[in-house]
Amino acid sequence: MDVLLRGGPGDGQAVPGGGEIVVWQACLYEITSEFEHWHGRDLRVYRHRGDCCEPYGRGAQDRCE
Protein backbone atom coordinates (compact mmCIF):
# COMPACT_ATOMS: atom_id res chain seq x y z
CA MET A 1 0.00 0.00 0.00
CA ASP A 2 1.31 3.48 -0.85
CA VAL A 3 0.90 6.47 1.44
CA LEU A 4 1.28 10.22 0.79
CA LEU A 5 3.78 12.24 2.81
CA ARG A 6 2.91 15.81 3.82
CA GLY A 7 5.32 18.33 5.29
CA GLY A 8 9.07 18.11 5.79
CA PRO A 9 11.55 17.06 3.13
CA GLY A 10 9.32 14.26 1.79
CA ASP A 11 6.31 16.48 1.09
CA GLY A 12 4.31 15.18 -1.86
CA GLN A 13 6.07 11.81 -2.09
CA ALA A 14 4.03 8.63 -2.42
CA VAL A 15 5.90 5.82 -0.71
CA PRO A 16 5.14 2.24 0.29
CA GLY A 17 4.12 1.95 3.90
CA GLY A 18 1.43 1.53 6.48
CA GLY A 19 0.92 1.32 10.21
CA GLU A 20 1.29 4.18 12.67
CA ILE A 21 4.66 5.53 11.44
CA VAL A 22 6.47 5.69 8.09
CA VAL A 23 10.22 6.41 7.88
CA TRP A 24 11.51 8.37 4.89
CA GLN A 25 15.22 9.35 4.76
CA ALA A 26 15.61 9.39 8.57
CA CYS A 27 12.42 11.43 9.07
CA LEU A 28 9.28 10.15 10.72
CA TYR A 29 5.78 10.63 9.34
CA GLU A 30 2.74 9.83 11.49
CA ILE A 31 -0.59 8.52 10.24
CA THR A 32 -3.57 10.89 10.01
CA SER A 33 -7.23 10.28 9.33
CA GLU A 34 -6.92 12.22 6.05
CA PHE A 35 -6.94 10.88 2.50
CA GLU A 36 -5.92 12.75 -0.67
CA HIS A 37 -6.56 12.01 -4.30
CA TRP A 38 -3.14 11.56 -5.94
CA HIS A 39 -2.64 10.50 -9.58
CA GLY A 40 -5.96 8.68 -9.74
CA ARG A 41 -5.69 7.03 -6.31
CA ASP A 42 -6.87 7.89 -2.82
CA LEU A 43 -3.89 7.67 -0.48
CA ARG A 44 -3.69 7.91 3.31
CA VAL A 45 -1.86 11.07 4.41
CA TYR A 46 1.09 10.85 6.82
CA ARG A 47 2.29 14.12 8.44
CA HIS A 48 5.91 14.97 9.09
CA ARG A 49 7.10 14.78 12.69
CA GLY A 50 9.53 17.71 12.78
CA ASP A 51 11.22 16.79 16.03
CA CYS A 52 12.71 13.64 14.57
CA CYS A 53 14.67 14.43 11.43
CA GLU A 54 18.33 14.64 10.37
CA PRO A 55 18.29 18.42 9.66
CA TYR A 56 17.52 18.93 13.35
CA GLY A 57 20.68 17.07 14.38
CA ARG A 58 18.73 14.00 15.37
CA GLY A 59 18.86 10.51 14.00
CA ALA A 60 20.04 7.11 15.13
CA GLN A 61 20.71 8.19 18.72
CA ASP A 62 16.97 8.95 19.12
CA ARG A 63 15.86 5.85 17.20
CA CYS A 64 14.55 8.09 14.40
CA GLU A 65 16.09 6.11 11.55
Biopython code that builds the backbone (N, CA, C, O; Angstrom):
import numpy as np
from Bio.PDB.StructureBuilder import StructureBuilder

atoms = [
    (1, "MET", "N", (0.842, -1.169, 0.000)),
    (1, "MET", "CA", (0.000, 0.000, 0.000)),
    (1, "MET", "C", (0.897, 1.245, 0.000)),
    (1, "MET", "O", (1.863, 1.313, 0.760)),
    (2, "ASP", "N", (0.583, 2.208, -0.835)),
    (2, "ASP", "CA", (1.309, 3.475, -0.847)),
    (2, "ASP", "C", (0.617, 4.488, 0.051)),
    (2, "ASP", "O", (-0.601, 4.456, 0.227)),
    (3, "VAL", "N", (1.414, 5.386, 0.615)),
    (3, "VAL", "CA", (0.902, 6.471, 1.441)),
    (3, "VAL", "C", (1.482, 7.780, 0.918)),
    (3, "VAL", "O", (2.500, 7.772, 0.227)),
    (4, "LEU", "N", (0.847, 8.902, 1.239)),
    (4, "LEU", "CA", (1.278, 10.215, 0.785)),
    (4, "LEU", "C", (1.869, 10.992, 1.952)),
    (4, "LEU", "O", (1.239, 11.140, 2.999)),
    (5, "LEU", "N", (3.095, 11.489, 1.755)),
    (5, "LEU", "CA", (3.775, 12.243, 2.807)),
    (5, "LEU", "C", (3.445, 13.723, 2.669)),
    (5, "LEU", "O", (3.418, 14.260, 1.562)),
    (6, "ARG", "N", (3.195, 14.373, 3.788)),
    (6, "ARG", "CA", (2.908, 15.815, 3.820)),
    (6, "ARG", "C", (3.812, 16.481, 4.842)),
    (6, "ARG", "O", (3.948, 16.015, 5.973)),
    (7, "GLY", "N", (4.429, 17.587, 4.422)),
    (7, "GLY", "CA", (5.324, 18.334, 5.291)),
    (7, "GLY", "C", (6.726, 17.770, 5.248)),
    (7, "GLY", "O", (6.941, 16.645, 4.797)),
    (8, "GLY", "N", (7.681, 18.559, 5.721)),
    (8, "GLY", "CA", (9.068, 18.107, 5.787)),
    (8, "GLY", "C", (9.674, 17.877, 4.420)),
    (8, "GLY", "O", (9.092, 18.259, 3.404)),
    (9, "PRO", "N", (10.834, 17.257, 4.389)),
    (9, "PRO", "CA", (11.549, 17.059, 3.128)),
    (9, "PRO", "C", (10.878, 16.076, 2.170)),
    (9, "PRO", "O", (11.184, 16.087, 0.977)),
    (10, "GLY", "N", (9.988, 15.242, 2.651)),
    (10, "GLY", "CA", (9.325, 14.262, 1.790)),
    (10, "GLY", "C", (7.974, 14.705, 1.275)),
    (10, "GLY", "O", (7.238, 13.898, 0.707)),
    (11, "ASP", "N", (7.632, 15.967, 1.458)),
    (11, "ASP", "CA", (6.308, 16.483, 1.089)),
    (11, "ASP", "C", (5.956, 16.140, -0.361)),
    (11, "ASP", "O", (6.713, 16.437, -1.285)),
    (12, "GLY", "N", (4.802, 15.515, -0.538)),
    (12, "GLY", "CA", (4.311, 15.180, -1.864)),
    (12, "GLY", "C", (4.762, 13.838, -2.394)),
    (12, "GLY", "O", (4.353, 13.449, -3.488)),
    (13, "GLN", "N", (5.592, 13.113, -1.656)),
    (13, "GLN", "CA", (6.073, 11.808, -2.087)),
    (13, "GLN", "C", (5.042, 10.731, -1.758)),
    (13, "GLN", "O", (4.464, 10.726, -0.670)),
    (14, "ALA", "N", (4.818, 9.830, -2.695)),
    (14, "ALA", "CA", (4.027, 8.633, -2.422)),
    (14, "ALA", "C", (5.022, 7.501, -2.215)),
    (14, "ALA", "O", (5.844, 7.214, -3.086)),
    (15, "VAL", "N", (4.940, 6.865, -1.059)),
    (15, "VAL", "CA", (5.905, 5.821, -0.712)),
    (15, "VAL", "C", (5.162, 4.596, -0.186)),
    (15, "VAL", "O", (4.049, 4.721, 0.324)),
    (16, "PRO", "N", (5.765, 3.415, -0.304)),
    (16, "PRO", "CA", (5.141, 2.236, 0.287)),
    (16, "PRO", "C", (5.194, 2.326, 1.808)),
    (16, "PRO", "O", (6.197, 2.750, 2.381)),
    (17, "GLY", "N", (4.119, 1.927, 2.446)),
    (17, "GLY", "CA", (4.116, 1.954, 3.901)),
    (17, "GLY", "C", (2.745, 1.655, 4.461)),
    (17, "GLY", "O", (1.807, 1.325, 3.736)),
    (18, "GLY", "N", (2.659, 1.781, 5.759)),
    (18, "GLY", "CA", (1.425, 1.534, 6.480)),
    (18, "GLY", "C", (1.726, 1.512, 7.963)),
    (18, "GLY", "O", (2.879, 1.668, 8.366)),
    (19, "GLY", "N", (0.724, 1.322, 8.762)),
    (19, "GLY", "CA", (0.919, 1.320, 10.206)),
    (19, "GLY", "C", (0.855, 2.728, 10.771)),
    (19, "GLY", "O", (0.351, 3.646, 10.125)),
    (20, "GLU", "N", (1.366, 2.888, 11.972)),
    (20, "GLU", "CA", (1.290, 4.179, 12.667)),
    (20, "GLU", "C", (2.341, 5.177, 12.196)),
    (20, "GLU", "O", (2.098, 6.384, 12.197)),
    (21, "ILE", "N", (3.517, 4.674, 11.790)),
    (21, "ILE", "CA", (4.660, 5.531, 11.437)),
    (21, "ILE", "C", (5.282, 5.039, 10.128)),
    (21, "ILE", "O", (5.378, 3.837, 9.881)),
    (22, "VAL", "N", (5.703, 6.003, 9.291)),
    (22, "VAL", "CA", (6.471, 5.693, 8.088)),
    (22, "VAL", "C", (7.795, 6.444, 8.202)),
    (22, "VAL", "O", (7.819, 7.608, 8.600)),
    (23, "VAL", "N", (8.892, 5.780, 7.855)),
    (23, "VAL", "CA", (10.216, 6.410, 7.878)),
    (23, "VAL", "C", (10.620, 6.718, 6.443)),
    (23, "VAL", "O", (10.570, 5.848, 5.574)),
    (24, "TRP", "N", (11.019, 7.960, 6.203)),
    (24, "TRP", "CA", (11.511, 8.375, 4.889)),
    (24, "TRP", "C", (12.778, 9.185, 5.098)),
    (24, "TRP", "O", (12.723, 10.268, 5.681)),
    (25, "GLN", "N", (13.911, 8.689, 4.638)),
    (25, "GLN", "CA", (15.217, 9.349, 4.759)),
    (25, "GLN", "C", (15.461, 9.904, 6.163)),
    (25, "GLN", "O", (15.742, 11.092, 6.320)),
    (26, "ALA", "N", (15.358, 9.067, 7.160)),
    (26, "ALA", "CA", (15.612, 9.394, 8.568)),
    (26, "ALA", "C", (14.626, 10.392, 9.148)),
    (26, "ALA", "O", (14.909, 10.996, 10.183)),
    (27, "CYS", "N", (13.477, 10.583, 8.514)),
    (27, "CYS", "CA", (12.418, 11.434, 9.067)),
    (27, "CYS", "C", (11.179, 10.575, 9.316)),
    (27, "CYS", "O", (10.868, 9.663, 8.550)),
    (28, "LEU", "N", (10.496, 10.885, 10.388)),
    (28, "LEU", "CA", (9.280, 10.149, 10.722)),
    (28, "LEU", "C", (8.046, 10.886, 10.230)),
    (28, "LEU", "O", (7.973, 12.114, 10.277)),
    (29, "TYR", "N", (7.089, 10.119, 9.762)),
    (29, "TYR", "CA", (5.784, 10.628, 9.335)),
    (29, "TYR", "C", (4.728, 9.815, 10.061)),
    (29, "TYR", "O", (4.772, 8.584, 10.047)),
    (30, "GLU", "N", (3.773, 10.495, 10.701)),
    (30, "GLU", "CA", (2.744, 9.825, 11.492)),
    (30, "GLU", "C", (1.418, 9.801, 10.744)),
    (30, "GLU", "O", (1.076, 10.746, 10.034)),
    (31, "ILE", "N", (0.685, 8.723, 10.910)),
    (31, "ILE", "CA", (-0.590, 8.523, 10.241)),
    (31, "ILE", "C", (-1.594, 9.601, 10.660)),
    (31, "ILE", "O", (-1.588, 10.065, 11.800)),
    (32, "THR", "N", (-2.450, 9.987, 9.719)),
    (32, "THR", "CA", (-3.566, 10.890, 10.007)),
    (32, "THR", "C", (-4.848, 10.198, 9.559)),
    (32, "THR", "O", (-4.806, 9.105, 8.996)),
    (33, "SER", "N", (-5.959, 10.824, 9.804)),
    (33, "SER", "CA", (-7.235, 10.284, 9.332)),
    (33, "SER", "C", (-7.568, 10.800, 7.935)),
    (33, "SER", "O", (-8.630, 10.485, 7.397)),
    (34, "GLU", "N", (-6.673, 11.589, 7.343)),
    (34, "GLU", "CA", (-6.916, 12.219, 6.048)),
    (34, "GLU", "C", (-6.552, 11.298, 4.884)),
    (34, "GLU", "O", (-5.671, 10.444, 4.989)),
    (35, "PHE", "N", (-7.260, 11.501, 3.773)),
    (35, "PHE", "CA", (-6.940, 10.877, 2.497)),
    (35, "PHE", "C", (-6.874, 11.972, 1.447)),
    (35, "PHE", "O", (-7.604, 12.959, 1.536)),
    (36, "GLU", "N", (-6.004, 11.811, 0.447)),
    (36, "GLU", "CA", (-5.920, 12.752, -0.665)),
    (36, "GLU", "C", (-5.934, 11.980, -1.967)),
    (36, "GLU", "O", (-5.408, 10.871, -2.063)),
    (37, "HIS", "N", (-6.549, 12.591, -2.964)),
    (37, "HIS", "CA", (-6.563, 12.009, -4.296)),
    (37, "HIS", "C", (-5.239, 12.357, -4.967)),
    (37, "HIS", "O", (-4.907, 13.536, -5.096)),
    (38, "TRP", "N", (-4.483, 11.359, -5.392)),
    (38, "TRP", "CA", (-3.138, 11.557, -5.942)),
    (38, "TRP", "C", (-2.970, 10.658, -7.152)),
    (38, "TRP", "O", (-2.959, 9.434, -7.016)),
    (39, "HIS", "N", (-2.838, 11.244, -8.334)),
    (39, "HIS", "CA", (-2.639, 10.497, -9.580)),
    (39, "HIS", "C", (-3.643, 9.353, -9.744)),
    (39, "HIS", "O", (-3.270, 8.222, -10.057)),
    (40, "GLY", "N", (-4.906, 9.665, -9.530)),
    (40, "GLY", "CA", (-5.961, 8.677, -9.737)),
    (40, "GLY", "C", (-6.211, 7.722, -8.587)),
    (40, "GLY", "O", (-7.033, 6.812, -8.704)),
    (41, "ARG", "N", (-5.511, 7.916, -7.472)),
    (41, "ARG", "CA", (-5.692, 7.032, -6.314)),
    (41, "ARG", "C", (-5.972, 7.858, -5.064)),
    (41, "ARG", "O", (-5.544, 9.008, -4.965)),
    (42, "ASP", "N", (-6.678, 7.280, -4.129)),
    (42, "ASP", "CA", (-6.874, 7.887, -2.816)),
    (42, "ASP", "C", (-5.846, 7.288, -1.867)),
    (42, "ASP", "O", (-5.856, 6.086, -1.602)),
    (43, "LEU", "N", (-4.955, 8.142, -1.358)),
    (43, "LEU", "CA", (-3.887, 7.675, -0.483)),
    (43, "LEU", "C", (-4.043, 8.250, 0.916)),
    (43, "LEU", "O", (-4.460, 9.396, 1.087)),
    (44, "ARG", "N", (-3.706, 7.445, 1.910)),
    (44, "ARG", "CA", (-3.689, 7.908, 3.305)),
    (44, "ARG", "C", (-2.573, 8.931, 3.461)),
    (44, "ARG", "O", (-1.477, 8.743, 2.933)),
    (45, "VAL", "N", (-2.848, 10.016, 4.187)),
    (45, "VAL", "CA", (-1.858, 11.069, 4.411)),
    (45, "VAL", "C", (-1.107, 10.809, 5.714)),
    (45, "VAL", "O", (-1.710, 10.503, 6.743)),
    (46, "TYR", "N", (0.213, 10.934, 5.652)),
    (46, "TYR", "CA", (1.086, 10.848, 6.819)),
    (46, "TYR", "C", (1.769, 12.200, 6.975)),
    (46, "TYR", "O", (2.350, 12.705, 6.014)),
    (47, "ARG", "N", (1.713, 12.796, 8.158)),
    (47, "ARG", "CA", (2.293, 14.117, 8.435)),
    (47, "ARG", "C", (3.680, 14.001, 9.039)),
    (47, "ARG", "O", (3.962, 13.117, 9.849)),
    (48, "HIS", "N", (4.532, 14.914, 8.623)),
    (48, "HIS", "CA", (5.910, 14.969, 9.090)),
    (48, "HIS", "C", (5.971, 15.244, 10.586)),
    (48, "HIS", "O", (5.237, 16.086, 11.103)),
    (49, "ARG", "N", (6.840, 14.535, 11.266)),
    (49, "ARG", "CA", (7.098, 14.783, 12.692)),
    (49, "ARG", "C", (8.432, 15.522, 12.766)),
    (49, "ARG", "O", (9.495, 14.903, 12.712)),
    (50, "GLY", "N", (8.372, 16.845, 12.890)),
    (50, "GLY", "CA", (9.528, 17.710, 12.776)),
    (50, "GLY", "C", (10.567, 17.564, 13.861)),
    (50, "GLY", "O", (11.689, 18.045, 13.697)),
    (51, "ASP", "N", (10.241, 16.925, 14.952)),
    (51, "ASP", "CA", (11.220, 16.790, 16.032)),
    (51, "ASP", "C", (12.112, 15.574, 15.840)),
    (51, "ASP", "O", (12.911, 15.258, 16.721)),
    (52, "CYS", "N", (11.999, 14.898, 14.731)),
    (52, "CYS", "CA", (12.714, 13.640, 14.570)),
    (52, "CYS", "C", (13.256, 13.521, 13.152)),
    (52, "CYS", "O", (12.838, 12.649, 12.390)),
    (53, "CYS", "N", (14.188, 14.399, 12.804)),
    (53, "CYS", "CA", (14.670, 14.431, 11.434)),
    (53, "CYS", "C", (16.130, 14.858, 11.402)),
    (53, "CYS", "O", (16.555, 15.663, 12.230)),
    (54, "GLU", "N", (16.907, 14.329, 10.454)),
    (54, "GLU", "CA", (18.331, 14.636, 10.370)),
    (54, "GLU", "C", (18.659, 16.133, 10.384)),
    (54, "GLU", "O", (19.599, 16.519, 11.079)),
    (55, "PRO", "N", (17.936, 17.003, 9.653)),
    (55, "PRO", "CA", (18.291, 18.418, 9.663)),
    (55, "PRO", "C", (18.257, 19.048, 11.055)),
    (55, "PRO", "O", (18.840, 20.111, 11.266)),
    (56, "TYR", "N", (17.586, 18.408, 11.995)),
    (56, "TYR", "CA", (17.518, 18.931, 13.349)),
    (56, "TYR", "C", (18.621, 18.354, 14.231)),
    (56, "TYR", "O", (18.605, 18.533, 15.449)),
    (57, "GLY", "N", (19.579, 17.660, 13.615)),
    (57, "GLY", "CA", (20.677, 17.074, 14.378)),
    (57, "GLY", "C", (20.281, 15.822, 15.125)),
    (57, "GLY", "O", (20.956, 15.415, 16.070)),
    (58, "ARG", "N", (19.195, 15.212, 14.708)),
    (58, "ARG", "CA", (18.729, 14.000, 15.368)),
    (58, "ARG", "C", (18.773, 12.855, 14.381)),
    (58, "ARG", "O", (18.779, 13.069, 13.169)),
    (59, "GLY", "N", (18.804, 11.675, 14.882)),
    (59, "GLY", "CA", (18.861, 10.513, 13.996)),
    (59, "GLY", "C", (18.932, 9.235, 14.781)),
    (59, "GLY", "O", (18.064, 8.966, 15.612)),
    (60, "ALA", "N", (19.945, 8.444, 14.537)),
    (60, "ALA", "CA", (20.037, 7.107, 15.125)),
    (60, "ALA", "C", (20.036, 7.133, 16.650)),
    (60, "ALA", "O", (19.486, 6.231, 17.282)),
    (61, "GLN", "N", (20.651, 8.166, 17.256)),
    (61, "GLN", "CA", (20.708, 8.188, 18.720)),
    (61, "GLN", "C", (19.316, 8.312, 19.349)),
    (61, "GLN", "O", (19.132, 7.941, 20.508)),
    (62, "ASP", "N", (18.342, 8.824, 18.607)),
    (62, "ASP", "CA", (16.973, 8.955, 19.115)),
    (62, "ASP", "C", (16.041, 7.901, 18.518)),
    (62, "ASP", "O", (14.820, 7.995, 18.648)),
    (63, "ARG", "N", (16.623, 6.902, 17.865)),
    (63, "ARG", "CA", (15.862, 5.846, 17.199)),
    (63, "ARG", "C", (14.918, 6.420, 16.141)),
    (63, "ARG", "O", (13.799, 5.935, 15.975)),
    (64, "CYS", "N", (15.374, 7.454, 15.426)),
    (64, "CYS", "CA", (14.555, 8.088, 14.398)),
    (64, "CYS", "C", (14.819, 7.533, 13.016)),
    (64, "CYS", "O", (14.126, 7.895, 12.066)),
    (65, "GLU", "N", (15.814, 6.654, 12.881)),
    (65, "GLU", "CA", (16.085, 6.107, 11.554)),
    (65, "GLU", "C", (15.412, 4.772, 11.389)),
    (65, "GLU", "O", (15.524, 4.151, 10.332)),
]
sb = StructureBuilder()
sb.init_structure("model")
sb.init_model(0)
sb.init_chain("A")
sb.init_seg("    ")
for serial, (resi, resn, name, xyz) in enumerate(atoms, 1):
    if name == "N":
        sb.init_residue(resn, " ", resi, " ")
    sb.init_atom(name, np.array(xyz, "f"), 0.0, 1.0, " ", f" {name:<3s}", serial, name[0])
structure = sb.get_structure()
